[in-house]
């Protein structure tokens, strides 16, 4: 099947990059045990961005390739090295692209070069344990996982940005008119529905330059899907004025200029949103003798209806100058009424919804409790449940947010199932209020004992020091010969040679103090 060269409506699947995981690392250096946490943060995932590009005039690229994915962020590393961010994917779209969901909710209307819409936001990178350290949690043994990027299905719809729109029945001469007043060269033939795509032409009338677009294939019932008009009526929604191109030389039974005009107006009314546009009527093909007579017959009635009427011929160019300047007059007036456009680049991002940070509701059939909210669901996705300390950190965060208090207020009992999130990624817990998760290995959740506890070797040295001072102060027997006799090498926490030297030094010190004591006693007796 051939791929069309002009596409004005496509469905695009966009996926942003995942954020990189944080790193749990402890600085290691010789003679510096437990040097502290130094795990870096993960990089953010790349986003998918739609941006108006003046050089893009169709959505055909997304008809060929409808899936677009940004790159993931890199994982953090030790030595406080943060992971690199994923690259954004910027998709160029034509001016006048409307972005909506599959359900029809309009998200953005991109008009003007450089206007942007963040179609899918990249996931945030996880924090490393260096960023999670605090005065009460000095050496976290865990890091946070990166978040998934957004994944969305969007509908892109092009509405041509033109100043004047040409409407009329097939073969009324719209393509011939746009070719006669501009340098556009659309396909022209003597059969209906020759034009299958909207054509744009740039027209110059005096000092005014404006664009003209024709809408192909309007027939009775176009607003309901007949012909091609249903697909292309959207292209005249942005036009400042509409020009009815009426065929005065048609030989089809039941057709005349007035009935053709009434039929097209009925379709425009059914489409909606075009009631305030000024109308001009171009009675075409007056180079044909019968057509000129018909145009003269209906012109007076059309003027009575309030239309400005211009008999024209695209073949001989009769009446085209007057029509161009009439269109230019409406365009100039419309531009003067509009506010001066802001040249600042517009970037549209998804808005964060306000309201409570979470909500709790009872599940039916005693199925437990469901906790929903942006923060709790994000925190669950960031948690590595294989790490007990990370699970305890999650419990702390939920408790500070007030989830536990709200569950107790609603009547939750210990042992009830608590579901956080909705869908296949939901996490189920057993409700256990005030239980310090991770306390089996840590005094408090998120705190490392290794930086505060007294090591066994230090305890032994303190005991030996106490024993030594007890001997010196006479609290123990004065027989220093037994000092240190019951110390083993492993208790001394020294090598065998060092332990031997320590024992010899202790014995020498004991002999010295014994001699000093004996000398003092002799002095007292002789004195």
Secondary structure, 3 states (H helix, E strand, C coil): CCCCCCCCEEEEEEECCCCCCCCCCECCECCECCCCECCCCCCCCCCEEEEECCCCCCCHHHHHCCEEECCCCCCCECCCECCCCCCCEEEEECCCEEEEECCCCEEEEECCCCCEEEEECCCCCCCCHHHHCCCCCCCCCCCCCCCCCCEEEEEEEECCCCCEEEECCCCCCHHHHHHHHCCCCCCCCCCCCCCCCCEEEEEEECCEEEEEEECCCCCCCHHHCCCCHHHHHHHHCCCCEEEEEEECCCCCCCCCHHHHHHHHHHHHHHHCCCCCCEEEEEEECCCCHHHHHHHHHHHHHHHHCCCEEEECCCCCCCCHHHHHHHHHHHHHHHHHHCCCCCCCCCEECCCCCCCCCCEEEECCCCCCEEEECHHHHHHHHHCCCCCHHHHHHHHHHHHHHCHHHHHHHHCCCCCCEEEECCCCCCEEEECCCCCCCCCCCCCCCCCCHHHCCCCHHHHHHHHHHHHHHHHHCCCCCCCHHHCCCCCCHHHHCCCHHHHHHHHHHHHHHHHHHHHHHHHHHHHHHHC
